[in-house]
Amino acid sequence: MKVLLSWLQEFAPFPSEDPVALGDVMSDLGMAVESIERIGEGLDGIVTVKVLELRKHPDADKIQLVDVDLGDGEALQICCGATNLTVGDVVPLATLGTTMPDGMEIARRKMRGEWSNGMLCSGRELALGEDHSGIYILDPALALGTPIVEALGITPDVLFDLEINPNRPDAMSVAGVARDLAARLGLPFAIPTPAIDEVAGDAAAIASVDIIDPDLCGLFHLRVIEGIKIEPSPRWIADRLTALGMRPINNVVDASNYVMLELGQPNHTYDLAKVPGGSLRVRWARDGETITTLDGIKRSLTGGRDGVITDATDVPVGIAGVMGGASTEISETTTSVLLECAWWQPMAIARSSKFMGLRSEASARFERGVDPEIVDLAARRLVELLAPSGARLVQGSVTVHGDLPVTPAVRVRAKRVNQLLGTEISTEQIVSLLTPIGFVCEEAGEADVLSVTVPTFRPDTTTETDVIEEIARHFGYSRIVGRAPTSAHTGSLTPIQRDRRIIRQILVGLGIHEAMPLPFLAPGDLARCGLPPEAVTVTNPLAAEESILRTSLRPGLLRAIAYNESHRIDSAALFEIGKSFGVPTAGTTLPDEREHLAVAIAGSDAYAVAKVWAVLSETLGLDGIAIDQSTPPAGLHPGRSGVLVSGGVLVGEIGEIDPGVLDALGIRERVAWLQLDLGAALAEPHGEHRYHPISRYPSSDLDLAFEVSDSVPASTIAAVIREAAGPLLVDLSLFDVFRGHPVPESHRSLAYRLRLQAQDRTLTEEDLSGIQRTVVDGAASAGAVLRG
Amino acid sequence: MIDDIKRIGADAPARIAAATTVDELRTVEADLLGKKGELTALKKGMGGLDPEGRKVAGAALNEARESIETALASRRTELEAAERAATVASERLDLTELVDLPERGSLHLVTQTWDRLVDVFIGMGFTVAEGPEVETDWYNFEALNIPAAHPARGMWDTLYVDLGDPETVLLRTHTSPVQIRVMTDGEPPIYAVMPGRVYRRDTADASHMPVFHQIEGLVVDRNISFADLAGTLEAFTSAYFGGSIHSRLRPSYFPFTEPSAEYDINCVFCEGNGCRTCGQTGWLELGGCGMVHPTVLTNVGLDPEEWSGFAFGFGLDRLSLMRHGVDDIREMYTGDVRFLEQFPS
């Protein structure tokens, strides 16, 4: 909502000196000032000149040389990039030394070797509009050398652009903003009474309305205006509309818009001659009905959703609260006007305008709720504006009621006010804060309890809390003294939140960067990554690339790997912790949402992530999770991948991305891959890391190498060794793997070092040889043959 | 014999000094004092002397031996030091000559900001709550006092998913559904923050992403007031942004809070003096806040006469961008290592 200072001043004596300070008050009241524009400022030094001659610039195609006359008959050369000039035009010239509204200083300067003694201005450069397509052409009758402010009759003013919250229907009008502001500043506020003459007659005999559906329309007020003569609006009306962002059209349409902006009552003017019998009907639209609106677009209506105003023959002549129809539009031939001021059900207008995709200044006000008691004032004001062109209000009016909400008085307890705000505001103070904004406060029969009648222009305010917000707003949020928290409560991370931090720190320490790909996928992304295509789809995506929710972190991280590779960043190592969204399990509505950790290391084989996993699982104490390579997951390298299993439950996948998938994604390097379902993996208690006493007796090492078939995992052999060695084994490490002669085909040699130690004695040769025998026998049972 | 002893004693310093390595010194030592050394030979010859002569010669021998041993020890110390110095000198390393540096990873900027924020709030006594990213209409809108067709729904461009009845399941547009879950699943007093990923139907540009992050806070207890909200946000502001940065609240509107406010802080770039980032206002708009709306409390089964609370929320991504001077939010989400590695901590 834009407001002009001069317009606000018609309702209360606001000071002109410090618009910024005034703006600060508006912001503090919740009408945030987005910009302040000073109209007519910065135009000193800009004068009218006449174009004497247009010449080609000898050295530039896009600049021409313009000789202008400031009124002294002398030719002054200007370089100008615009091409809309003809000899004889009167145009604005920013003379040397002028500071433009945007702060630019005009100096004499050479453009490609030719002097320019000033700048000819476009509308935008003068801050008079958005037009920057050419120089602003002025009335040729203007005296040359006249200051532009005088030539255009510009009155200095200040334009505030305000952000109005949805709960402030009253602030959608100049008068409403003025009321709020005057209340805070303690200035008297009044809406002037329109001074009009009425002509004898009876509007009720000329016009009528029938509200068929009272749940659509709460109030329909009709007036008849005679003596209409269509002509352009007076300059001051056109200027104010323009300043507030509306295009002047003709005196009737402009007066209608002016009243809406000033008083917040959207209204509609029908050409009475085009409304048969002056009769209107109000009802919900029916499916299949169409109407051509004022903007010339034919629109289909939806039954029960859109409201219509029809003529007596039931043909729609307007969309309720949104836009009028073309068939009854004001035109050059209009002599009498049927004026509609209505109150529409806000939710109905919100729905209608939203689903029709048609937002208008009117619908924006109706959907917030307009003041049903302002219709008469609005009609009279409109006639007052039109009166200079001969328009006269016909006596009488038609007012038909539908369902208007009743707003009972609100019980407001001073104690509750202070409890909720943390203040000590007295009951008297509450009354003095609410009264100036139109709230009527009365004793409610209990001490420090008020019965507050809310004005009709504040339909948003229906509860005690609503009123408390108004009290706080006018008391001033900045005057509510903050109470420092003295919480006796303790804060902490949950176990999973702590584990996440540990995981991230480990991965960063291992040289891996955390990435956050978007969780959206394009159709086909899952299949390309070797994953099942079943997924939750987005109903209204903005792009196909964002139409599917990921079921795995694989596509996103691989896309990031590909992105890096294509930017010559090889061997990127990335990880992510994020959600995946599986299709809902039976009986649930929401997706099977799971938090995963994924690691992708380009340019490395599966060992890279196997080592990462070894560090992670050991740090977190996830001993129960094993790698099972017997059934490699889809989309991973069949010979180099496996699943991570915890007590028979699948908790992840580990290995290398299938070369076919890499090809499909255009990734050259190998990619080592790990994905872990954090919820499942961290569900069991883990990471207690109980203390094992360190023995004071010497330890002994036993190095044993076995020939083992490739079909037996090293982890199996390690487990067998641990089992066989018993409690004296304090450390086991695989220190060499060897394939080739003399180890048989499809076998490898696995060399382990066992560190053995007792808590209570030094181990003897017999102890060691006994353990060796047991270990060798145990390994043999798993198919491992001790190498000689 | 005495003369021989004296001669040996007199020559010894020069012979010791002539040794240039520890090995050479060892040879000199053997020549002088070893089993077959010169003094040893003389000592063996003492048997032929009379007791008086033996006594004199013995004394001379001891004197010579002692002085030689002293000289040897001192020379040995010298030579060892010299040899160690030579070894050390030959072992010189240029510590800037680094090959095969260990790789260093990095935490995502969002994670870094997330952790910092969470740490401040934990210090203020808050727990950290989380919830699903795909939500029902109830948790994201209805329970928060935003019924269907409420004009305020236009404040959020919502992405829906094809589950359940049309437009009933959605990608949460804010982390507020977690507030509802915390209030529904637990009992007051509640002091919790809820960081998380949120979604909007927005085309990506330099300052918008369809996916971004927020942190919200919720306090529900007896006698919680707007003054507590203001005090808590002020305490957070100076703890997170530094003691010279303060907060202010301006009236605003949200369906789920009343009174509602905008939460501004002094511009962290100009400390409130006015600069380009803050549009010369000296203030940065950080987020929204307010007293939990009575309808919201009722919706989660709490009596607004008994319990009151406040909530606040703000975007997390912008804080990350601001801290490091990143001017395009999209950079954070491409996974470009050249970007990620710039922010190791």
Interface residues (C-beta under 8 A of the other chain):
Chain A: S27 D28 L29 G30 A32 N165 P166 N167 R168 P346 M347 A350 R351 K354 E367 R368 Q419 L420 L421 G422 T423 T463 T465 D466 I468 E469 A472 R473 Y477 S478 I480 V481 G482 R483 A484 P485 S487 A488 H489 T490 G491 S492 L493 T494 Q497 R501 R504 L507 V508 G509 L510 G511 I512 H513 E514 A515 M516 P517 L518 P519 F520 V536 T537 V538 T539 N540 P541 L542 E546 L549 L557 R559 A560 I561 Y563 N564 H567 I569 A572 A573 L574 F575 G578 K579 F581 P584 T589 L590 P591 E593
Chain B: P102 E103 R104 G105 S106 L107 H108 V110 T111 D115 V118 F121 I122 G123 M124 G125 F126 T127 V128 E130 P132 E133 V134 E135 T136 A149 H150 P151 A152 G154 M155 L159 Y160 V161 D162 L163 G164 P166 E167 T168 V169 L171 P189 Y191 R197 R201 D202 T203 M209 P210 V211 N223 S225 F226 A227 D228 L229 A230 G231 T232 L233 E234 A235 R248 L249 R250 P251 S252 Y253 E258 P259 S260 A261 E262 M291 H293 P294 S308 M332 Y333 T334 G335 D336 V337 R338 L340 E341 P344
